[in-house]
Amino acid sequence: MPKLRRLSGAEVVAIFQRFGFAVASQRGSHIKLKRASAHGMQTLTVPAHSELDAGTLRAIIRQATRFVPEQDLRPYFYT
């Protein structure tokens, strides 16, 4: 099983920007990413921390797989 990378919030935001998401707003330490699709507005929330916990990162990936195929995300999040 591949190992989850240790990423910062800024790195995660940069990854999702490659998939068409844009920063919509930021409140405190949470960044809201949005993109429009044929199915409506797609929203992800990412904490702007220097290093994300593994559980938080897994939750973000699980949330993102509703919008982006997991095999496309895997090279960015796993070693």
Backbone as JSON, one array per atom type, in Angstrom:
{
  "sequence": "MPKLRRLSGAEVVAIFQRFGFAVASQRGSHIKLKRASAHGMQTLTVPAHSELDAGTLRAIIRQATRFVPEQDLRPYFYT",
  "N": [[0.85, -1.18, 0.0], [0.63, 2.19, -0.89], [2.3, 4.97, 0.66], [1.01, 7.77, 2.44], [1.72, 11.09, 1.59], [3.34, 13.76, 3.38], [1.92, 16.77, 3.51], [1.52, 20.33, 3.12], [-1.08, 22.77, 3.74], [-1.01, 24.73, 1.73], [0.31, 23.36, -0.33], [-1.59, 21.39, -0.93], [-3.69, 22.99, -1.85], [-2.46, 24.0, -4.19], [-2.27, 21.62, -5.65], [-4.99, 21.02, -6.15], [-5.65, 23.23, -7.66], [-4.54, 22.61, -10.08], [-6.45, 20.92, -11.07], [-8.48, 22.55, -11.77], [-9.75, 23.94, -9.72], [-10.36, 26.93, -7.86], [-9.31, 29.43, -5.53], [-11.82, 30.5, -3.52], [-12.56, 31.76, -1.15], [-11.31, 32.71, 2.09], [-11.4, 32.0, 5.46], [-10.22, 32.67, 8.48], [-8.12, 30.03, 9.21], [-8.91, 28.39, 7.14], [-9.28, 27.47, 3.81], [-11.4, 27.94, 1.1], [-12.11, 26.18, -1.75], [-13.32, 26.33, -5.05], [-15.03, 25.15, -8.0], [-16.69, 25.35, -11.12], [-18.95, 23.13, -12.68], [-20.62, 20.92, -15.03], [-22.45, 19.71, -13.42], [-22.97, 21.46, -11.42], [-21.83, 23.68, -8.75], [-18.73, 22.89, -7.31], [-17.22, 22.28, -4.23], [-14.48, 22.44, -2.02], [-12.87, 22.28, 1.14], [-9.93, 23.34, 2.68], [-7.56, 23.2, 5.26], [-5.3, 25.79, 6.11], [-2.71, 24.98, 7.09], [0.69, 24.41, 8.22], [1.52, 21.78, 8.1], [-0.47, 19.06, 7.3], [-2.45, 16.8, 9.19], [-2.49, 13.22, 8.91], [-5.04, 12.01, 8.95], [-6.71, 14.18, 8.4], [-5.84, 14.82, 5.83], [-6.57, 12.47, 4.48], [-9.35, 12.7, 4.71], [-9.82, 14.97, 3.14], [-9.01, 14.01, 0.65], [-10.89, 11.95, 0.31], [-13.2, 13.49, 0.17], [-12.63, 14.92, -2.16], [-12.65, 12.96, -4.12], [-15.22, 12.75, -4.95], [-15.42, 14.53, -6.99], [-13.1, 14.44, -8.57], [-11.42, 11.85, -10.26], [-10.05, 9.13, -8.37], [-7.69, 7.84, -9.24], [-6.43, 9.86, -10.62], [-5.74, 11.64, -8.6], [-4.05, 10.18, -6.95], [-1.15, 10.1, -7.64], [-0.27, 12.57, -6.63], [-0.75, 12.59, -3.89], [0.18, 10.26, -2.71], [3.13, 8.25, -2.06]],
  "CA": [[0.0, 0.0, 0.0], [1.46, 3.4, -0.93], [2.29, 5.79, 1.88], [0.49, 9.11, 2.28], [2.75, 12.13, 1.73], [3.11, 14.84, 4.35], [1.74, 17.97, 2.7], [0.98, 21.51, 3.78], [-2.32, 23.25, 3.14], [-0.69, 25.43, 0.48], [0.62, 22.35, -1.35], [-2.86, 20.77, -1.32], [-4.39, 23.99, -2.68], [-1.79, 24.02, -5.49], [-2.65, 20.39, -6.36], [-6.37, 21.13, -6.64], [-5.69, 24.25, -8.7], [-4.24, 21.9, -11.34], [-7.68, 20.27, -11.5], [-9.47, 23.58, -12.11], [-10.31, 24.61, -8.55], [-9.8, 28.25, -7.58], [-9.57, 29.9, -4.18], [-13.03, 31.33, -3.5], [-12.51, 32.59, 0.04], [-10.56, 32.18, 3.23], [-11.86, 32.52, 6.74], [-9.29, 32.12, 9.46], [-7.1, 29.16, 8.62], [-9.52, 27.47, 6.2], [-9.39, 27.99, 2.45], [-12.49, 27.31, 0.37], [-11.83, 26.05, -3.17], [-14.53, 26.06, -5.84], [-14.98, 25.11, -9.46], [-17.99, 25.12, -11.73], [-18.99, 21.99, -13.6], [-21.94, 20.7, -15.6], [-23.31, 19.24, -12.35], [-23.12, 22.52, -10.42], [-20.63, 24.17, -8.1], [-18.02, 21.9, -6.51], [-16.52, 22.99, -3.17], [-13.6, 21.73, -1.09], [-12.29, 23.12, 2.18], [-8.59, 22.88, 3.04], [-6.94, 24.01, 6.3], [-4.04, 26.42, 5.68], [-1.71, 24.66, 8.11], [2.02, 24.13, 7.67], [1.53, 20.34, 7.79], [-1.77, 18.48, 7.59], [-2.46, 15.47, 9.79], [-2.82, 12.16, 7.95], [-6.49, 11.83, 8.92], [-7.27, 15.34, 7.71], [-5.51, 14.67, 4.43], [-7.43, 11.4, 3.96], [-10.7, 13.23, 4.6], [-9.83, 15.87, 1.98], [-8.95, 13.15, -0.54], [-12.19, 11.28, 0.2], [-14.13, 14.53, -0.29], [-12.28, 15.3, -3.52], [-12.94, 11.88, -5.08], [-16.57, 12.98, -5.49], [-15.29, 15.42, -8.13], [-11.91, 14.09, -9.36], [-11.14, 10.41, -10.11], [-8.99, 8.82, -7.41], [-6.43, 7.51, -9.91], [-5.79, 11.13, -11.0], [-5.23, 12.26, -7.38], [-3.1, 9.3, -6.29], [0.28, 10.47, -7.76], [0.01, 13.79, -5.89], [-0.94, 12.42, -2.46], [0.84, 9.04, -2.21], [4.49, 8.03, -2.56]],
  "C": [[0.89, 1.24, 0.0], [1.26, 4.24, 0.33], [1.81, 7.2, 1.55], [1.61, 10.12, 2.49], [2.36, 13.12, 2.82], [3.07, 16.14, 3.57], [1.22, 19.12, 3.56], [-0.34, 21.9, 3.1], [-2.08, 23.95, 1.81], [-0.37, 24.45, -0.64], [-0.66, 21.67, -1.84], [-3.67, 21.71, -2.2], [-3.79, 24.02, -4.07], [-2.15, 22.78, -6.31], [-4.05, 20.54, -6.95], [-6.52, 22.24, -7.67], [-5.35, 23.65, -10.06], [-5.47, 21.23, -11.92], [-8.82, 21.27, -11.73], [-10.13, 24.27, -10.94], [-9.61, 25.95, -8.37], [-10.16, 28.63, -6.14], [-10.75, 30.86, -4.22], [-13.02, 32.27, -2.31], [-11.63, 31.93, 1.08], [-11.11, 32.84, 4.48], [-11.01, 31.87, 7.82], [-8.25, 31.27, 8.76], [-7.7, 28.15, 7.65], [-9.74, 28.14, 4.85], [-10.5, 27.22, 1.75], [-12.16, 27.35, -1.12], [-13.12, 25.72, -3.9], [-14.18, 25.92, -7.31], [-16.37, 24.81, -9.96], [-17.89, 23.92, -12.67], [-20.41, 21.88, -14.15], [-22.94, 20.28, -14.53], [-23.51, 20.27, -11.25], [-21.78, 22.93, -9.84], [-20.04, 23.08, -7.21], [-17.14, 22.65, -5.51], [-15.7, 22.04, -2.32], [-13.07, 22.73, -0.07], [-10.98, 22.51, 2.64], [-8.05, 23.78, 4.15], [-5.59, 24.55, 5.81], [-2.97, 26.22, 6.74], [-0.37, 24.32, 7.46], [2.2, 22.65, 7.36], [0.19, 19.76, 8.22], [-1.61, 17.1, 8.21], [-2.9, 14.46, 8.74], [-4.33, 11.98, 7.84], [-7.19, 12.96, 8.2], [-7.04, 15.23, 6.21], [-6.36, 13.58, 3.78], [-8.86, 11.89, 3.77], [-10.83, 14.17, 3.4], [-9.82, 15.06, 0.7], [-10.29, 12.47, -0.76], [-13.25, 12.26, -0.32], [-13.89, 14.84, -1.77], [-12.62, 14.23, -4.54], [-14.39, 11.93, -5.56], [-16.49, 13.75, -6.8], [-14.17, 15.02, -9.09], [-11.66, 12.6, -9.17], [-9.94, 10.16, -9.21], [-7.67, 8.52, -8.09], [-5.71, 8.76, -10.4], [-5.15, 11.81, -9.78], [-4.06, 11.49, -6.77], [-1.63, 9.72, -6.45], [0.67, 11.7, -6.93], [0.02, 13.56, -4.38], [-0.23, 11.2, -1.87], [2.22, 8.87, -2.82], [4.53, 6.8, -3.42]]
}
